C-alpha cells in the first residue's frame, strides 16, 4: 500500500481506501453487521487506513459498524463521515449551524469516537457554498477538538471550486472515473494550489466499469441502479455516473478489447484514477470481502500506457462526453 497526504490535514492516507455505502450488503438488501465487520477488517488488514462513511448510510448502521471496527483495532485508522443529507426538506434553509453541530454530535455517539478525522458536507444545495456561517461552524467544532478537519462532498466541479475558497476546507470528494473526466481539467490543479486533498468516489461508475454487467443484468427494486437512473431518488450522476446504461455497456465493451488480459476491469479503472498525481485517495465500495481484494489488485498491475490512455480518451470523447461533461 502507498500513502498520500490529504491536503493541509497532514494525514497520510492509503491511496486505495474504503467507501461504506453498501458495506453491510448489496444496496437495498438490508444490513448485515457481521459482513460489514468482515469487509472493514479485511481492508484494514491490507493497509487501508482511511474509511469513508455517512450518517445516512443504512440509517446510521454504516457509521456504527465503522466505529465498532476501528475501536477494536490497534492500527491508526482515519475515519471520515458526511452530514446534511438527512435534513428534511433537503434545502438551503434547513442548513443551520445548530443542525450541523447536532449531526456531528450524533455521529460521534454512534461511532463512539472522541474526535472524527474528517467531516464532510454531503452534497448540499448550491446556496450553502455561499454561507460562511456554515463553514465557520465546522471551524468551531475543530477548535473544540470534536473534528480534526472539514471537507465537502460535491456533485459538480463548480461546487468544488467554490468550496476551496474557504480556508478550513481540507478536501473535496467528487465523482471521477474513465466516464467522468471533467474534474481533471481545472478543479484538481486549483485544489492542489490551495493544498486541498481530492477524494474520489464512484470510481467504478456503480460497478459498470468492472465489465461484469450485460444488457440482461437485473437490479433489485431498492437498488439505486434500478430506480435512480433518471434521478428519481437523488442526483442521477451518482448512478452509472449519469450515463445511459446501454451507452455505458458499449463503452465498456471497447475497454474490454483494449485490456483483454483482465476478466474484471475494476483494477484497471482504479489504476486510471490513481495515475493522476492530484488524487489523494479513491474510495471504492464493497458488498463482500472478495471485492476488497479485487479493488486492491490495482496496486499491483502495470501502469496504463500512454497509448492506452489515449484510446480511453478517444472512447470517452466519442461515446460518453456529450452525456455528462457539462452537467457535472
N, C-alpha and C positions, 0 to 999 in steps of 0.2 A: 504494500500500500504506500502511496505517496501522499503527501500532505501539502496543503496550500494555505496561505494566510487569508483570513476572511476580513479584508479591508482593514479599517482602523481599529477593529476589535482586538487585534493581536492574538486571536485564536487561530491555531494551526489545525485545520480540519481535513479529514480524508477526502480525496478528490472524487471518490465514489462514496456516497453516503446513503442514507435510507429514508425514503418518504413513507409515511404510515397511513395514507388514506384508506388502503384496503388491507392493512396488516393483519387483521383478525379474520380474514376470509375474503372471498370474492365480493365485489361491490353488490350491495343489496341482499346478501345471503345470510346476514346475522353475524354476530361477533363471537369468536372462539378465543378465550383467554389463553388457553394452552398453546394454540397455534401462534398467536401474537407473540407470546414469550419466546417460543422456539425461533421464530423469524428474527426477532430483535437480538436474541443471544447469538444466533448464527452470524449475524452481521458483525457484532462486536468481536466475536471470536476471530474474525478475519481482518481486523484492523479498522473497521468502521468506527469513527468516534464522533459522528455528528448525526443526530436523529431529528427529523422534522415531523411535527405533528400539528394538530389544530384542535381547538376546543369543540368544534362541531363534528369532527370525525367520529362517527358512531356515538353521537351524543356524549362525548367525553370519555368513552371507553378506550379510545386510542391513547389519549393522554394518560389515563390511569395505567395502561399497560407499559407505556414508555417509562413512566416514573417508577413503576414496580421493578422493572428490569434494571434500570440504571442504578437504583438504590441498592440492588443486590450485587452489583459488580464493584471490583476494586479499581478498574481502569477509569481514567478520566474520560467521560463521555459528555459531549456538549449537547444540550437539549434546546431545540427551537420549537416554539409553538406560534400560533396565529390567533388573532381575535378580531371580532367585529361582525362576522357573517351571521352570528346568531341574533343580531338585532332585528326586531320586528316592529315596523317595516324596515327593511334594509335600505335606508336612505340617509341623506346628509344630516337631516335634523336629528336622527337617532344617535348620531355620534356626539357624545358629550364626554368631558373629562371624567366625570363620575362613572359613566358606563365603561370606559376604557380601564379605569382603575379596578372596578369590580371584576372585569374579565380576568385581569392579571391575578388578582387575589384568589379567584376561583380556580384558575389553572395551578397556582402554587399549592393549593389544598389538594386538588385531585392528584397531582404528581408527587405530593409530599416532599417538595423541594423548598429550600430556603431562598434560592435565587434561580431565576430562569436565565439561561445564557443569551437567548435571543428571542424577543417578542416582535412579531411582525403584524402590521395591519393587514387584514385578509381581504384583498381586492375591494377596497372601499369605493364608494361613488367618487367621481372625479372632483366634486366640490371639496371633499375632505382634504385633498392635497393643498388647498389654498387656505387652510385653517391652522395657523401656528400654535393655537392653544392646544390642539390635539397632540401635535408633536412635542410640545412642551410638557404635556402630562407624562409622557414616557421618559423625558429627561429627569423629571422629579422622581419617578419610580426608580430610575437608575441611581440618582443621588441617594435614595433611601436604601439602596442595596437589594431591592427586590428583583431587578433585572440587571443583566450585565450590559446588554446593548439592545438597540432597536433597529428594525428593518421594515421593509414594505414588500408585500407580495402584490404584484401588479398584473393587470391584463394587457395593457397597452404600453408600447415604448414611450409614448409621451408622458404617461403617468410616472414612469421611472425617471425620466429626465427632470420632471418637476420635483419628485421626492428627494433627489440627491442635492437639491438646494438647501435642505435642512442639515445643519452641521451634525446633528446626532443620529442621522441615518447611516447605519453601518453596512447594510446590504440591501440589494434588490433581488427579489425572487421573480423569475419570469419564465414563460414557456419559450424554449429554444430547441430546435432539432433540425434534421435534414429537411423537414417540411415547413419549418417556421424560422426563416433565416434573417428577417429584418433586424432583430436586436444587435447583430454584429456590425451593422452599418454605421451607427453613431453612438448608441447607448453604451456599449461596452467600453469604448475609449473614454467617453465622458466620465463614466463611473470610475474607471481606473485613475483618471486625473484627480479625482476627489477622494481617492483611497476608499472606495466603496466596493465591497465584495459582490460577486454575481453568483447566485444560487439558481440552478437550472432545474425546473420541474417539467413533467410530461415529456421527457426526452425520447420516449418510445412512441409518442403520439397515441396514447391509450392502448398500447400493445400492437398497433398497426405496423410499426417498424420492426417488430420481431420477425415478420414474414410468415407468421403461423396462421393468419386468418385467410379465409376464402369468401367467395360470394355466398356460400352456404353456411357460414358460421352464424350461430344464433346467440343472443344475449338475453339474460333474464329481464323481466319487465321492470325490475327495480334497479337495473344496471344502467348507469348514465349513457353507456354506449348504445343502449336501446332507446331511451326516452329523451335524450338531450341533444340529438344530432342537429336539431334546428333551434336549440336554446330554450327548450320548454322549461327547464329547471334552473339554469344559470347560464353564464356566457357560453355560447356554443364552441368557442375557441378552446375550451377545456376538454372537449370530446373530439378525438381524432384530429386535434389541432385545428379544428374548424374546416377540415377538408371533406368534401363529399366522399362517402365510404368507397364507392366504386372507383373514383379517381385515385384515391389512395392505394387501392389494390393494384391498379395499373402501374403506378409509380413503383410500388414495392416489387412487382414482377420484374421490372427493369433493373432494380437494385440487386435482385437475386442473380440476374445474369452477370452483373458487374462483380459480384462476390460469390461465385459458385461453390467455393470451398466451405461456406458456412450454411448449415441447416437452420440455424437460428441467427437472425441478423442483429439481435439485441446488443451483443458486444461491439459490433461494427458501429451501430448507431450511437452508442455511448462513447466510443473512441473518437468519433467525429466531433462530438461536443467538446471533449476534453482536449482536442488539438488546438482549441482556442486558449491562448495564454491568459486571456482576460477572465475566463471562467474559474471560479474558486472551487465549486463542487457541483455535482449532479446528483439528484435525489430520486432515482427510480424507485417505484414501489415494488412490493412483493406480496402475493397472497399465499405463497408457500415457500418453504426453505429452498427448494430447488431453484427458484427464481433469483434468490440472493446469489447463489453460486453462478448462475448464468450471467448476471449483471457484472460480477467481479471478474469474469473472464476478459472483460475489456482491458484490464490492466496488463494482460499477458500477450495479446495479439499484436502483430506488427502495426506500425503507423500506416494510416491511409496514404497512399502515394499521391503525388501532385496530379497525375493523370486521372486517378480515381476521383479525387476531389473535383476536378474539372467536369467529369461526367456527372457527378452528383449535382453540381450546379446547373448543368445542362438540363437534367431531368426536372429539377426544381423550376427552372425558368420556363420550360415548355409545358409542364402539366400542372404545377402547383401554384406558382407565384400569383397568377391572376385571381386565385381563390382566396388568398389570405394576406398578401403582402401589405396592402394599405389598410387593412382592417384592424390589425393589432400592432 
